[in-house]
Amino acid sequence: MATLALALSACDSKVGGTPQAADTSSSSPSSATATGSPGDNPFKGMSPCTIIDQVMAGEGFPPAAPGTVDRERSCASNKPGDAAVGVALQDNTGYDQGIPDPSKASRGHVGPRNAIIERGSIGAAGQCSISIEVKPKSRALVSVSGNDTTEQACDRVTAIAVKVEKLLPSGT
């Protein structure tokens, strides 16, 4: 539990900037990596569905399924009456990019990695997400939404993000 408290308390500096819409384009991974060489994708061979299934094992969540917006790089598992958990592995977006409302975001760390936690970033109570830096211009985005309060969702996504971080490739 001490690691969890440190991860949450570390996210206390506000993120500056102007609110901007998150990128919701449905580009495929092959076009998303067109700006860099194929070796730039640290998530090659990884599945966000497998990550969710591993970190949520034993908690009664059904097998994860590809997301609706970015099916190639995101997955979610929805436990009715509880919560939806999502993971996106984005090789073309920095951890601090596409933050819809910087006033709801704080910088910190998950393990040794830079991270940003966004409380209720989509304007809904019971929603929280954490963006974890993997390499410059790549991130793992972990989100929780459900019947909890926003603070409970942030506690929950922090616990999940700690597990996800351990499964991520090295940032070097």
Secondary structure in CASP SS format (residue, H / E / C, confidence):
PFRMAT SS
TARGET T0000
AUTHOR 0000-0000-0000
METHOD secondary structure of the structure
MODEL  1
M C 1.00
A H 1.00
T H 1.00
L H 1.00
A H 1.00
L H 1.00
A H 1.00
L H 1.00
S H 1.00
A H 1.00
C C 1.00
D C 1.00
S E 1.00
K E 1.00
V C 1.00
G C 1.00
G C 1.00
T C 1.00
P C 1.00
Q C 1.00
A C 1.00
A C 1.00
D C 1.00
T C 1.00
S C 1.00
S C 1.00
S C 1.00
S C 1.00
P H 1.00
S H 1.00
S H 1.00
A H 1.00
T C 1.00
A C 1.00
T C 1.00
G C 1.00
S C 1.00
P H 1.00
G H 1.00
D H 1.00
N C 1.00
P C 1.00
F C 1.00
K C 1.00
G C 1.00
M C 1.00
S C 1.00
P H 1.00
C H 1.00
T H 1.00
I H 1.00
I H 1.00
D H 1.00
Q H 1.00
V H 1.00
M C 1.00
A C 1.00
G C 1.00
E C 1.00
G C 1.00
F C 1.00
P C 1.00
P C 1.00
A C 1.00
A E 1.00
P E 1.00
G C 1.00
T C 1.00
V C 1.00
D C 1.00
R C 1.00
E C 1.00
R C 1.00
S E 1.00
C E 1.00
A E 1.00
S E 1.00
N E 1.00
K E 1.00
P C 1.00
G C 1.00
D C 1.00
A E 1.00
A E 1.00
V E 1.00
G E 1.00
V E 1.00
A E 1.00
L E 1.00
Q E 1.00
D C 1.00
N C 1.00
T C 1.00
G C 1.00
Y C 1.00
D C 1.00
Q C 1.00
G C 1.00
I C 1.00
P C 1.00
D C 1.00
P H 1.00
S H 1.00
K H 1.00
A E 1.00
S E 1.00
R E 1.00
G E 1.00
H E 1.00
V E 1.00
G C 1.00
P C 1.00
R E 1.00
N E 1.00
A E 1.00
I E 1.00
I E 1.00
E E 1.00
R E 1.00
G C 1.00
S C 1.00
I C 1.00
G C 1.00
A C 1.00
A C 1.00
G C 1.00
Q E 1.00
C E 1.00
S E 1.00
I E 1.00
S E 1.00
I E 1.00
E E 1.00
V E 1.00
K E 1.00
P C 1.00
K C 1.00
S E 1.00
R E 1.00
A E 1.00
L E 1.00
V E 1.00
S E 1.00
V E 1.00
S E 1.00
G E 1.00
N C 1.00
D C 1.00
T C 1.00
T H 1.00
E H 1.00
Q H 1.00
A H 1.00
C H 1.00
D H 1.00
R H 1.00
V H 1.00
T H 1.00
A H 1.00
I H 1.00
A H 1.00
V H 1.00
K H 1.00
V H 1.00
E H 1.00
K H 1.00
L H 1.00
L C 1.00
P C 1.00
S C 1.00
G C 1.00
T C 1.00
END
